[in-house]
Amino acid sequence: MHSQQQAEGEMLGLYGRMVTLVLVLIILGFLGWRYFNGVEEVRSQSLALEHRRLITTLPMIRSQWLSSGRPHSIKLEWQEWHASEVNAVPASLQAQDGASVLMSTAGWPQLRNLDYLGCERLWLQLLGSNLTELNIIAAYQGNSQSCRYTALDGSALTYQQTTGEVVFWRAGEN
């Protein structure tokens, strides 16, 4: 009888440990799920933050263009601060003309090349960040003469160079 009680006691102890282990795994699974959802949410905010930076930067550029007497191209004042980072820029985005940005007659930054490299270079000139590091893909849309920047999560930002319009779409929205 004593060995049977001892065996039942061991079984109850084992059962208790299994229930505890299952509860711990459920709690860890829930915390992991919340964590990875949070990481995805932060990643999807990347292009939204860049959108805010761009819509803040464009009026400053236009103001600098107006105060400079509306030239055909301008060198942005903040580009001098990033001169040491030029070596980190891909050779395809560097140009012989330095850091000057072409401007339209309405005062909006223009592309030098009407292709995805022109869009990448304009982004670098305006915001000083490399699209590759941000996991953003640039594309030129010839029919609307605009640049479309798409993040890995599907959110997109479009810059219309003739009007200076910036439109942002979150992933999953129309």
Helices and strands as residue ranges (DSSP letters): H 2-67, E 73-75, G 77-88, G 91-93, E 100-102, H 116-127, H 131-134, E 136-141, E 146-151, E 156-160, E 165-169
